[in-house]
Amino acid sequence: MHHVEQAIEYVHSRKQALIDSWLELVRVPSVSAQPEHAGDMAAAAQWLEQRLGRSGFDCRICDSGGHPAVFAGRCNLDGALTVLVYGHYDVQPPGDQRLWDSPPFKPAVRDGAVFGRGAADDKGQLLTAVAAVEAWQAVSGELPVNVKFLLEGEEEIGSPHLPSLVESHQNELACDVVLICDTAAFKPGVPAITYGTKGLVYKEVTLTGPAKDLHSGSFGGTVANPANVLAEVIASLKDADGRVTIPGFYDDVQPLGEAERASLAALRFDEVAYLAQLGSPALAGEPGCSTLERRWTRPTLDVNGLSAGYQGQGASTIIPARASAKISMRLVPRQDPEAVSASFNRVVRQVCGDRVRAQITEHGLCRPYMAPLDSPWMGAARRALAAGFGREPVLIREGGTLPILPVFKEVLGADCLLLGYCRPDCNAHGPNEFFHIEDFLAGAVTGVRLLAELAGLYGPTVRG
């Protein structure tokens, strides 16, 4: 029997043990955003260190400057390919616990799924990679490729210390490719490889006028109203068709190629179901683009928050002294976040003129990322997912931003494989987060096959 087949059999034979350890990790309330959970963060890091240590990895907990990171490696194959597995053990706050059908940190198994905060994002998904290396170790005593782990505790708060951590440990983290299991399937039963994510420019614009709120009757028409000016600023940023009007915004945006356009169309995206899921009355966006193209391949600009004037019950006729807005721009490959940021600032100051004082704060700046579709690791991932889930994966982009991807590319020179196992409606970040057990096991099997594919081991001529 092939070692890879033995490893897959081993995964299935340990189904209950894998579920039990999964539940154990989910029970740790490792909420990175809340200081009172600092001890739980340390406990989760120690749990992973001990688990990987039992699998024959050299492990250590590394001080990131914030919450600890776990480094682990098993690299005893000279000249072999090296895979870096990235994941995160921190989770979102549970929110209103009254909305949970079972306590967020007392995971429950029902309807074939594990429910709990972090069940999918990202504890369950990162454990699929751990299960895969454990299976190889158990059946052959070695791994088919060199494997390293970088498991951080700050992803849910923006990974503020990750860039410096990767840069300062560049040699220790050196690899050929990065495996990340922290995205979603395209739909139930249809696994996905995410090959592109958007960049981000996130601004906060604060306009101030008079020293204090003024009576709108007594002083109206004599000084600029910061709320009115802010409305002008926001209106100036997009035209009636939804295209961003910031000068140079689209200069570096490449038109979608026919092959990729056809690939997206072949996904047969259900726009009616999409609207029903979101509860919005109608679709909107750039003309000439499909909904998936707008979501994944076109840059966007959105107001994320607004604050100005009186917002209590009843009426208060004032000219507010201050108005502010949070505005984010999602960028596609080849767009330069720094250039977009500077152009945005110029537009805001030009519209404001000298009528109000404008303060522009930058909350986020990140480059977009695009993985090559013709790389050998992409082919290996497609074959592994097809075998693990019993059907061909789809290739998708993501409208969100993952700052870690350009960091790995720029610092380590390594492209990333983003393999999605959990279902897109798994309630990540919301109440009743879940991950189906069958998808968890399929993810572990995919991991087993992926390591073999990357090593060139899996095939009819190779025997264990």
C-alpha positions as CSV (number, residue, x, y, z in Angstrom):
1,M,0.0,0.0,0.0
2,H,1.3,3.5,-0.7
3,H,2.3,5.5,2.3
4,V,-0.1,8.2,1.3
5,E,-3.0,5.7,1.3
6,Q,-1.9,4.4,4.7
7,A,-1.8,8.0,6.0
8,I,-5.3,8.6,4.7
9,E,-6.5,5.5,6.4
10,Y,-4.8,6.6,9.6
11,V,-6.7,9.9,9.5
12,H,-10.0,8.1,9.2
13,S,-9.1,5.6,12.0
14,R,-8.4,8.5,14.4
15,K,-11.6,10.4,13.6
16,Q,-12.9,10.6,17.2
17,A,-9.5,11.4,18.6
18,L,-9.1,14.3,16.1
19,I,-12.6,15.6,17.0
20,D,-11.8,15.4,20.7
21,S,-8.6,17.4,20.3
22,W,-10.4,19.9,18.1
23,L,-13.0,20.4,20.8
24,E,-10.2,20.8,23.4
25,L,-8.6,23.7,21.5
26,V,-11.9,25.4,20.8
27,R,-12.6,25.4,24.6
28,V,-9.7,27.8,25.1
29,P,-11.1,31.3,24.8
30,S,-8.2,32.8,23.0
31,V,-9.7,36.2,22.2
32,S,-6.8,38.4,21.1
33,A,-8.7,41.7,21.2
34,Q,-9.5,41.5,24.9
35,P,-6.6,41.9,27.4
36,E,-8.4,39.8,30.0
37,H,-7.7,36.7,27.8
38,A,-3.9,37.1,27.8
39,G,-3.6,33.9,29.9
40,D,-5.9,32.0,27.4
41,M,-3.7,33.2,24.5
42,A,-0.7,31.8,26.2
43,A,-2.5,28.5,27.0
44,A,-3.6,28.1,23.3
45,A,0.0,28.7,22.1
46,Q,1.3,26.1,24.6
47,W,-1.3,23.6,23.5
48,L,-0.1,23.9,19.9
49,E,3.5,23.8,20.9
50,Q,3.0,20.6,22.8
51,R,0.8,19.0,20.1
52,L,3.4,19.6,17.4
53,G,6.2,18.6,19.7
54,R,4.6,15.2,20.1
55,S,4.6,14.9,16.3
56,G,8.4,15.2,16.2
57,F,8.7,18.9,15.4
58,D,11.2,21.2,16.9
59,C,9.0,23.8,18.6
60,R,9.2,27.0,20.5
61,I,7.0,29.9,21.5
62,C,8.3,33.2,20.1
63,D,7.7,36.6,21.6
64,S,6.2,38.6,18.8
65,G,6.0,41.9,20.7
66,G,2.3,41.1,21.4
67,H,0.6,37.8,21.7
68,P,3.0,34.8,21.3
69,A,3.6,33.0,18.0
70,V,4.4,29.3,17.7
71,F,7.3,28.2,15.5
72,A,7.7,24.6,14.6
73,G,9.8,22.8,12.1
74,R,10.8,19.4,10.8
75,C,13.4,19.9,8.1
76,N,15.7,16.8,7.9
77,L,15.4,16.2,4.2
78,D,18.3,17.7,2.3
79,G,17.4,19.3,-0.9
80,A,13.7,18.7,-0.5
81,L,10.9,21.3,-0.9
82,T,9.9,23.2,2.2
83,V,6.3,24.0,3.1
84,L,5.5,26.7,5.6
85,V,2.1,26.2,7.2
86,Y,0.6,29.5,8.4
87,G,-2.5,29.6,10.7
88,H,-3.8,31.5,13.7
89,Y,-5.0,30.4,17.1
90,D,-6.7,33.6,18.1
91,V,-10.4,34.1,17.7
92,Q,-13.0,36.9,17.4
93,P,-14.9,37.9,20.5
94,P,-18.1,35.8,20.8
95,G,-20.4,38.9,20.8
96,D,-23.8,38.6,22.3
97,Q,-23.8,35.1,23.8
98,R,-27.6,35.1,23.9
99,L,-27.5,34.6,20.1
100,W,-25.6,31.3,20.5
101,D,-27.5,28.0,20.6
102,S,-24.6,26.6,22.7
103,P,-21.9,28.5,24.6
104,P,-19.2,29.7,22.3
105,F,-16.4,28.2,24.3
106,K,-18.2,25.0,25.2
107,P,-18.2,23.5,21.7
108,A,-21.0,21.2,20.8
109,V,-21.3,18.5,18.1
110,R,-24.7,18.6,16.3
111,D,-25.9,18.1,12.8
112,G,-22.6,16.6,11.8
113,A,-20.7,19.8,12.7
114,V,-18.6,21.3,15.5
115,F,-20.1,24.5,16.8
116,G,-18.0,27.0,18.8
117,R,-16.0,30.2,18.4
118,G,-12.9,29.3,16.3
119,A,-14.4,25.9,15.2
120,A,-13.6,27.0,11.6
121,D,-11.7,30.2,11.8
122,D,-9.0,29.1,12.3
123,K,-8.6,26.4,14.8
124,G,-10.4,23.7,13.0
125,Q,-8.8,24.5,9.6
126,L,-5.3,24.7,10.9
127,L,-5.7,21.4,12.7
128,T,-6.3,19.8,9.3
129,A,-2.7,20.5,8.5
130,V,-1.6,19.2,11.9
131,A,-3.6,16.0,11.3
132,A,-2.0,15.5,7.9
133,V,1.6,15.7,9.2
134,E,0.7,13.5,12.2
135,A,-0.6,10.9,9.8
136,W,2.6,10.9,7.7
137,Q,4.7,10.6,10.8
138,A,2.7,7.7,12.1
139,V,2.8,5.5,9.0
140,S,6.2,6.3,7.6
141,G,8.2,7.9,10.4
142,E,9.0,10.8,8.2
143,L,7.4,13.5,6.1
144,P,7.6,13.6,2.3
145,V,8.7,17.2,2.4
146,N,10.2,19.6,4.9
147,V,7.5,21.3,6.9
148,K,7.4,24.4,9.1
149,F,4.6,26.0,11.1
150,L,4.0,29.6,11.9
151,L,0.9,29.9,14.1
152,E,0.2,33.4,15.3
153,G,-2.1,34.9,17.9
154,E,-2.9,38.3,16.4
155,E,-4.7,37.7,13.0
156,E,-8.0,38.8,14.3
157,I,-6.6,42.2,15.4
158,G,-4.8,42.8,12.1
159,S,-1.5,40.9,12.6
160,P,0.3,44.1,13.8
161,H,3.5,42.3,14.7
162,L,3.6,39.7,11.9
163,P,5.6,41.7,9.4
164,S,8.5,42.5,11.8
165,L,8.3,38.9,13.1
166,V,8.7,37.4,9.6
167,E,11.5,39.9,8.7
168,S,13.5,39.2,11.9
169,H,13.1,35.4,11.5
170,Q,13.5,35.3,7.7
171,N,16.1,32.5,7.7
172,E,14.1,30.4,10.2
173,L,10.9,30.7,8.1
174,A,12.6,30.3,4.7
175,C,10.4,28.1,2.5
176,D,9.4,27.4,-1.1
177,V,5.6,27.8,-0.6
178,V,3.2,28.8,2.1
179,L,0.1,26.7,2.9
180,I,-2.8,28.6,4.5
181,C,-6.1,26.9,5.5
182,D,-8.1,30.0,6.5
183,T,-10.5,30.6,3.7
184,A,-13.8,29.1,2.7
185,A,-15.1,26.7,0.1
186,F,-17.1,28.3,-2.8
187,K,-20.2,26.5,-1.7
188,P,-21.1,23.3,0.2
189,G,-19.1,20.4,-1.2
190,V,-17.2,22.6,-3.7
191,P,-13.6,23.3,-2.4
192,A,-11.9,26.4,-3.5
193,I,-8.4,27.7,-4.0
194,T,-8.2,31.5,-3.5
195,Y,-5.6,32.9,-5.8
196,G,-6.1,36.6,-5.3
197,T,-7.0,39.1,-2.6
198,K,-7.5,42.8,-2.6
199,G,-5.3,45.5,-1.1
200,L,-6.5,48.1,1.2
201,V,-6.3,51.8,1.8
202,Y,-8.3,52.8,4.9
203,K,-8.8,56.4,5.9
204,E,-10.5,58.5,8.5
205,V,-11.4,62.0,7.5
206,T,-12.2,64.5,10.3
207,L,-13.5,67.9,9.4
208,T,-13.7,70.7,12.0
209,G,-15.2,74.1,11.6
210,P,-16.5,76.3,14.5
211,A,-15.1,75.9,17.9
212,K,-18.4,74.5,19.2
213,D,-21.8,73.5,17.9
214,L,-23.8,76.6,16.6
215,H,-27.5,77.5,16.4
216,S,-28.3,76.8,12.8
217,G,-30.8,79.6,12.6
218,S,-28.6,82.3,14.1
219,F,-25.4,81.3,12.4
220,G,-26.5,79.3,9.3
221,G,-25.2,80.6,6.0
222,T,-22.3,82.4,7.6
223,V,-19.7,79.6,8.1
224,A,-19.2,76.2,6.5
225,N,-21.0,73.3,8.1
226,P,-18.5,70.4,8.5
227,A,-21.2,67.9,7.9
228,N,-22.3,69.5,4.6
229,V,-18.7,69.7,3.5
230,L,-18.1,66.1,4.4
231,A,-21.1,65.1,2.3
232,E,-19.5,67.0,-0.6
233,V,-16.3,65.1,-0.1
234,I,-18.0,61.7,-0.1
235,A,-20.1,62.6,-3.1
236,S,-17.0,63.7,-5.0
237,L,-15.3,60.3,-4.7
238,K,-17.7,58.3,-7.0
239,D,-19.8,59.1,-10.0
240,A,-23.4,58.1,-10.7
241,D,-22.3,54.7,-12.2
242,G,-20.4,53.8,-9.0
243,R,-16.9,54.4,-10.5
244,V,-14.3,56.0,-8.3
245,T,-13.4,59.5,-9.5
246,I,-10.1,59.9,-7.6
247,P,-7.5,60.9,-10.3
248,G,-5.3,58.0,-11.4
249,F,-7.4,55.4,-9.4
250,Y,-7.8,53.1,-12.4
251,D,-4.5,53.8,-14.2
252,D,-2.9,50.5,-13.1
253,V,-6.0,48.3,-13.1
254,Q,-5.6,45.5,-15.7
255,P,-8.7,44.6,-17.7
256,L,-9.9,41.1,-16.8
257,G,-8.6,38.5,-19.4
258,E,-11.1,36.5,-21.4
259,A,-9.9,33.2,-19.8
260,E,-10.5,34.5,-16.2
261,R,-13.8,36.1,-17.2
262,A,-14.9,32.8,-18.6
263,S,-13.8,31.0,-15.5
264,L,-15.8,33.3,-13.3
265,A,-18.9,32.9,-15.5
266,A,-18.6,29.1,-15.3
267,L,-19.1,29.3,-11.5
268,R,-22.8,29.9,-12.2
269,F,-23.2,32.4,-9.3
270,D,-26.8,32.6,-8.1
271,E,-27.5,36.4,-7.8
272,V,-31.0,35.9,-6.6
273,A,-29.9,33.7,-3.7
274,Y,-27.1,36.2,-3.0
275,L,-29.6,39.1,-2.6
276,A,-31.8,36.9,-0.4
277,Q,-28.8,36.1,1.8
278,L,-27.8,39.7,2.2
279,G,-31.3,41.1,2.5
280,S,-30.5,44.0,0.1
281,P,-33.3,45.2,-2.3
282,A,-31.1,45.3,-5.5
283,L,-27.6,44.7,-6.9
284,A,-25.4,47.7,-7.6
285,G,-22.0,48.5,-8.9
286,E,-19.9,49.2,-12.0
287,P,-21.8,48.6,-15.2
288,G,-20.5,46.0,-17.6
289,C,-19.2,43.7,-14.8
290,S,-20.8,40.7,-13.2
291,T,-21.4,40.5,-9.5
292,L,-18.5,38.2,-9.0
293,E,-16.2,40.4,-11.1
294,R,-17.2,43.4,-8.9
295,R,-16.6,41.4,-5.7
296,W,-13.3,40.0,-6.7
297,T,-11.6,41.7,-9.6
298,R,-12.7,45.4,-9.5
299,P,-11.4,48.1,-7.0
300,T,-14.0,49.6,-4.7
301,L,-14.6,52.6,-2.3
302,D,-17.0,52.5,0.6
303,V,-17.9,54.6,3.5
304,N,-17.6,52.4,6.6
305,G,-18.8,54.9,9.2
306,L,-20.2,58.4,9.6
307,S,-20.5,60.7,12.6
308,A,-21.8,64.3,12.7
309,G,-24.1,66.5,14.7
310,Y,-27.0,65.7,16.9
311,Q,-28.1,62.0,16.8
312,G,-30.4,61.7,19.8
313,Q,-34.2,61.6,19.9
314,G,-36.2,64.6,18.6
315,A,-34.8,67.7,17.0
316,S,-31.7,69.8,17.8
317,T,-31.1,72.4,15.1
318,I,-27.3,72.9,15.1
319,I,-24.4,73.4,12.9
320,P,-22.0,70.7,14.2
321,A,-18.5,71.7,15.0
322,R,-17.1,68.4,13.8
323,A,-17.9,65.6,11.2
324,S,-16.0,62.5,10.4
325,A,-16.1,59.5,8.1
326,K,-14.2,56.2,7.8
327,I,-13.6,55.3,4.2
328,S,-12.0,52.2,2.8
329,M,-10.7,51.4,-0.7
330,R,-10.1,47.8,-1.8
331,L,-7.5,47.6,-4.5
332,V,-6.7,45.0,-7.2
333,P,-3.4,43.7,-8.5
334,R,-1.0,46.4,-9.8
335,Q,-2.7,49.2,-7.9
336,D,-0.2,51.0,-5.6
337,P,-1.7,51.7,-2.1
338,E,0.6,54.6,-1.5
339,A,-0.2,56.3,-4.7
340,V,-3.9,55.9,-4.1
341,S,-3.6,57.1,-0.6
342,A,-1.8,60.3,-1.7
343,S,-4.3,61.0,-4.5
344,F,-7.2,60.5,-2.0
345,N,-5.7,63.1,0.3
346,R,-5.4,65.6,-2.5
347,V,-9.0,65.2,-3.5
348,V,-10.2,65.6,0.1
349,R,-8.2,68.8,0.7
350,Q,-9.2,70.2,-2.7
351,V,-12.9,69.8,-2.0
352,C,-12.5,71.2,1.6
353,G,-10.5,74.2,0.6
354,D,-10.1,76.6,3.4
355,R,-13.7,76.3,4.6
356,V,-12.9,73.7,7.3
357,R,-9.9,72.1,8.8
358,A,-9.3,68.6,7.5
359,Q,-7.4,65.9,9.4
360,I,-6.8,62.6,7.5
361,T,-5.7,59.6,9.5
362,E,-4.5,56.4,7.8
363,H,-5.8,53.2,9.5
364,G,-4.6,50.6,7.0
365,L,-2.3,50.3,3.9
366,C,-1.8,46.9,2.2
367,R,-0.9,45.7,-1.2
368,P,-3.1,43.3,-3.2
369,Y,-1.9,39.8,-3.8
370,M,-2.2,37.4,-6.8
371,A,-0.8,33.9,-6.9
372,P,0.4,32.5,-10.2
373,L,-2.1,30.0,-11.6
374,D,0.5,28.0,-13.5
375,S,2.9,27.3,-10.6
376,P,3.7,23.6,-9.8
377,W,2.2,24.1,-6.3
378,M,-1.0,25.3,-7.7
379,G,-1.3,22.1,-9.8
380,A,-0.4,20.0,-6.8
381,A,-3.1,21.8,-4.7
382,R,-5.8,21.2,-7.4
383,R,-5.0,17.5,-7.6
384,A,-5.0,17.2,-3.8
385,L,-8.3,19.0,-3.3
386,A,-9.9,16.9,-6.1
387,A,-8.8,13.7,-4.3
388,G,-9.7,14.9,-0.8
389,F,-13.2,16.2,-1.6
390,G,-14.0,14.0,-4.5
391,R,-14.5,16.8,-7.0
392,E,-12.5,19.4,-8.8
393,P,-11.9,22.6,-6.8
394,V,-12.8,26.0,-8.2
395,L,-10.4,28.9,-8.5
396,I,-11.7,32.1,-6.9
397,R,-10.5,35.5,-5.7
398,E,-11.4,37.2,-2.5
399,G,-12.8,40.7,-2.0
400,G,-11.2,41.0,1.4
401,T,-7.6,41.8,2.3
402,L,-5.0,39.5,3.8
403,P,-1.9,41.6,4.8
404,I,0.1,38.4,5.4
405,L,0.2,37.4,1.8
406,P,2.3,40.2,0.4
407,V,4.5,40.0,3.5
408,F,5.3,36.3,2.7
409,K,5.9,37.2,-0.9
410,E,8.1,40.2,-0.3
411,V,10.1,38.9,2.7
412,L,10.3,35.1,2.0
413,G,9.8,35.2,-1.8
414,A,7.2,32.5,-1.4
415,D,3.7,32.3,-3.0
416,C,0.7,31.2,-0.9
417,L,-1.7,28.4,-1.4
418,L,-5.1,29.3,0.2
419,L,-7.2,26.2,0.5
420,G,-10.8,26.6,1.7
421,Y,-12.5,23.8,3.5
422,C,-15.2,25.3,5.7
423,R,-18.5,26.4,4.1
424,P,-19.1,30.0,3.2
425,D,-22.0,30.3,5.6
426,C,-20.0,28.9,8.6
427,N,-20.8,32.0,10.6
428,A,-17.1,33.0,11.1
429,H,-17.1,36.1,13.3
430,G,-20.8,35.6,14.1
431,P,-22.8,33.6,16.5
432,N,-23.0,29.8,16.1
433,E,-19.8,29.4,14.1
434,F,-19.5,25.9,12.8
435,F,-17.3,23.5,10.7
436,H,-18.7,20.3,9.3
437,I,-16.8,17.2,10.4
438,E,-16.8,15.6,7.0
439,D,-15.2,18.8,5.6
440,F,-12.6,18.7,8.4
441,L,-11.7,15.1,7.5
442,A,-11.6,15.9,3.8
443,G,-9.3,18.8,4.6
444,A,-7.0,16.5,6.5
445,V,-7.0,14.0,3.7
446,T,-6.3,16.9,1.3
447,G,-3.3,17.9,3.4
448,V,-1.9,14.3,3.3
449,R,-2.2,14.2,-0.5
450,L,-0.8,17.7,-0.9
451,L,2.4,16.9,0.9
452,A,2.8,13.9,-1.3
453,E,2.0,15.8,-4.5
454,L,4.5,18.5,-3.6
455,A,7.1,15.9,-3.1
456,G,6.3,14.1,-6.3
457,L,5.6,10.9,-4.2
458,Y,2.0,10.2,-5.1
459,G,1.8,8.0,-8.2
460,P,1.4,4.4,-9.3
461,T,5.2,3.8,-9.5
462,V,5.9,4.9,-5.9
463,R,5.4,2.2,-3.2
464,G,5.8,2.5,0.6
